[in-house]
């Protein structure tokens, strides 16, 4: 029989990536945690982790156990709450792609809090690869990220599509144009959103047309990048949902790339689970065009 504390040790190692931080999380000494993991591996008859100097990684058997361990621990917690009469809401662990507009997240959180002030949400930011890793490890329950990218690792629920546009200050000389060509931007100063998933396509679009602008600012912080655009430091290429006061967004001639934003669910999470998670329900109410007015 597998004891619950062993599963908690196992999940702590998965979430923290090494034994030292995992031991701190569950408030035991590292040797105690190591003995517990060894006991669990002996009980199952298979190694659960591949150990390296820097991190530990799940074996195939460990990955299989992970989904069960998450579900079992969730049921334990649910049973404890119900039996003790606690009304604490379960925590929804949501990953958020770094390039998704803060306005979308803010709107969803406000709506969620209005619908259920006791709703508990833990958010974790990351890029596409990081969120996929968090999902596969069960570190998060769902991710607001790019979907329809050709993979089938997770159940995906599309929410909306959007294109990309040239963002510039309202005082920019081209602000009154409806469509702008790359050539018209040849002498413009540009700002680079380093986490943009369309960065390579954007660069190719300009270089194929012989446009090599001066880059005044490179940032992994989209909000800061957009504020610099608003201030007039330069222009940038951005998803349409990054529209905000002080900016105008104009179509870039010949640049037809679009992205689909949606929810990707971890293997331990069923889509129906989202029906009872207020933040998930709030995200489903996002409609194309309402975020960029």
N, C-alpha and C positions, 0 to 999 in steps of 0.2 A: 504494500500500500504506500502511495506517495503522500507524504505529509505536506500540509499547506505551507509551512515555513520554507520548505525546500523550493516550492514553486515561486515564493516571494523572492528568495535568493536568486533564482534563475532569471526572473523578470528584472531584477535590479541590475544584474550583469548585462542583460540585453540593453536596457535603457541607458546605462552609463558607459558601456564599451570597455570597461576594465574592472578588475576585482577590487581595487582600492576604493574607487568612488562608490561602487556598489555596496561595499561593506559599510561605508559612512551612511548611505541612504537607509539601510535596514538596521543601523545602530548595533553592529557587531564588529568584532575584530576581523581583519582580513583572513587570518588562518582559520577562524571559525567558519567564515563564508566559504573558503576553499574546500574545507572538509565537507560542508553541506552539499556543494556542487558535485564533489566526488561521490558522495553517498547517493545523490540523485542519478548520476551516470551509472553507478553500479547497479542500482535498482532497475534501471531501464535496459542495461546491458549494451549501451552505445555511448560514444562520446558526444557531448552536446556543443562543445566549443573547440575551435582551433585557436590555440594560444600563440601570440607573437609578443615581441618585446614591447610594442606600443599599444595594441588593442587585441581584443578577442573577437572572433567571428563565429557565427553559428554554423554548425555542420548541417547537412541535410536533415538529420534526425532532430537537431535543435530547432530548425525552422518548422518542422512538423509539430513539435511539442509547443512552439510558441503560441499558435492560434488557440490550442486547447488551454494553455496556461492562462492566457488573457481571459478567455471565457469563464474558466473556473474561478479565477480571482474576482471577476465581475459578479458572478453568482453569489460568492461568499459575501461580498460587500453588500449586495442587494438584500440578501437574507438577514444580515445583521441589522440593516436599517429598518426593515419591515418588522422584525421581531421586537426590536427595542423601541419601535414607535417613532423613530427619527423621520423627519420630513425633509432631510437634506437632499437636494437634487443631485443626481449623478453628474459627474463632470464629463463634458463633451470635449475631447481633445481634438482641436482643429488645426491642421497645417494650412498656412497661407503662403502662396507664391509671392515672392518679394516684389514682383513687377505688377501686381494687381493694385489698382488705385486705392488709396486710403479712404477715399470717399465711399467706395463700395462697402468696405469693411465697417466703417463708421455707421453707415446707414443700416446695415444688417444688425449690428450690435444694439443700436438704439431701438430698432423694431423688436428685437428679441427681448430687451429689457422691459419694453412697454407691455409685451404679451405675457411675460413671466419674469417679474423682478427677482425671483429666487433662482433663475437659471444660472448654472455655473459652466463657464467655458474657459478652457485653457488653450491659448493660441501659441503656435510655434511657427516662426518664419523660416523660409528656406528657398533654395532654387529647385528646379524640377528634379534633379538627381537626388538632392537631399530629402525632398518630400517623399519620393518613391522609396527611398531607404527607410524613412520613418514609418511609412505605411507597411512595408514588408516585415519590419521588425515589430509592428504593433505598437510603436511609440505614440502614434496618433490614430484616431478612429476614422478620420476622413481628411481630405485635403481639398482646398479650393485652389485649383491649379489648371494647367492646360490639359485638355482632353482631346480625343480623336487624333492622337499623334501616331497611331499605327500599332501600339502595343495592346496586349490583352491581359496584363498581369492583374489588373484591378477592375472591379465593376465601376463603370463611369456613368455619370448622369450630367449631360450637357445642360448649361443654364442660358448662355447667350454667346453670340459671336460679335466681334468688332474688328474694324480695320485699324490701320496706322495712318498718322497724319503728321504734317509739319506743324510744330508748336512754336509760336513766336509771340512777342509782346504786342499789345494792342497798338503800340506806336511804331511798329516795324513798317518800313516802306512798302512791303508786300502784303500787309495785313488786309487790304481790301480786295485782293485777288482771291478767286474761288478755287482755282487749281494752279499749282506752282510746279514748274519744271525743275529738275536737278540743276540744269545749266543756269537757271536764274539765281541759284544759291551759291554759285561758284566763289563769290567774293565775301560770302557771309561767314561770320564766326559761328562755330557749332559747339554744342555741349553733348557729351557722350554719356548715355545711360549704360553703364558697364554691365549690368545684369540683364539687359534687354535680350530676350530670346531671338529677336530679329536682327541682332547687331551685324551678323555676317551678311545677311541679305541686304541690309541697308548700305553697308560698306560697298558691297558689290554693285549695287544700283548706282552709286555715285562714281565709283572708279571706272565703270564701263562707259560712263559719259564724260570721262576726263575731268571730273570735279574732285579736287582735293583741298577742302577748306581747312582753315586754321581752327584747331581745337583749343578752346579757352578753359574747359573744365571737364574732367572725367570723374564721375561719381557713381558709387553703388547705391546711393540714397536717392530714390526717384523724387521724393518730395522736395529735397534740396535742389535737385537738378531743375525741377519745374519752377521753383521759386527764382532760380537764377535766370531762367528764360523770361519769367514775368518781369524781372528787374531790368531786362534788356542786355544781359551779358552775351547771349547768343541764342541760336535756335536749336531744336532737337527734333528727332523723329520719335513719336510716342504712340501708344495705343490711345484710341479716342476717349476712353474713360478717364484719362488723366486731365481732361478739361477742367479749368478752374477760373475764378475771377482774375482778370489781368492778363489772360491769354486768349489768343485766337488759334483755332486749329484749321488748317487748310489741307486739302487733298494734294498728295505728291503725284504728279503725272507719271503714269506707267508703273506705279508701285501698288500692286493689287493684293499683297499679302494680307491675310486675315488670321485671327486666332480664335479658338473656341475655349471659353472658360466654363468650367464645370466642377463637379464634385467627384473625387475618386475615393473609393471606400477600401479600408483595410480588409484583409481576408477574414478577420474575426468579426467584422461588422456586416450585418445584413442591411440592405437598402431600407427595409421597413423600420429599422432603428431610427433613421432620420425623421420619421414621422413624429417621434416623441421628443426630438431635440429642437428646442426653440430656435437656436442659431441656424440650424439647417433649414428649417421652415422659412426663416427670414431671408436666407440667401436665395431660396427658390422663388421669392417674390420679386427679385430683381428683374426688370424688364429692359430690353435694349432701348437706348435713347433716353432713359430717365436719369441716367447718371452723368450725362454730358451736356445738360441744358445750361 
